[in-house]
């Protein structure tokens, strides 16, 4: 089974998939998961925040 959030797939993303999470404000973390906010916009968040509900 392939692991989509490791290895070669990350090297193709801008900044290798890293940045600052808009939910928990952690810096230099992998932002690989999409999260829908209550108003319908998509955010890219870290693994820890992927199941949180966000009202922006």
N, C-alpha and C positions, 0 to 999 in steps of 0.2 A: 504494500500500500504506500502511496506517495504521501509525503508530508509537505503540504503547500506552504507552510509558514517557516520553512528552513531552507538553507542551502542556496541552490541556483536560482530559485524563484525570487529570493530576496535581492540578489545582485542586479536583477532587471528593474527593480523599483527605484524611484528617485530617492536619493540619500539612503539607499539600501533598506528602505522601509522604516527609517527611524526619524523621530521628531519629538515634539512635546505633546502629550495627551491633553486634549481640551477639557476633559472631565476631571481628572485627578491632578493635572499640572505636573506630572512626572516628566523630567527631561531625558533626552537621549534614549527613549524606549521604543520598541518596535510597535508601529501603528499599523496593524494588519486586519482589523475587524471593523466592519461598518455597523453603525448604530443609527437607527431612525429616531429623531427627536419627536416630541409631541406635535410640533407644527409641520412635520413632514420633511425636514431637511436631513441630509445624510452627513454624519461625522465619521471620521476614521479614528478609532480609539485603540487602546492597548488591551491586552488579554484580561487584565483585572477588571476593566470597565465594560467589557462586551455585553454583560447582562444587566447593566444598570439602566434605570429610566432617567432621562434627562429632559428638563424643561428649559430650553434656551430662549 
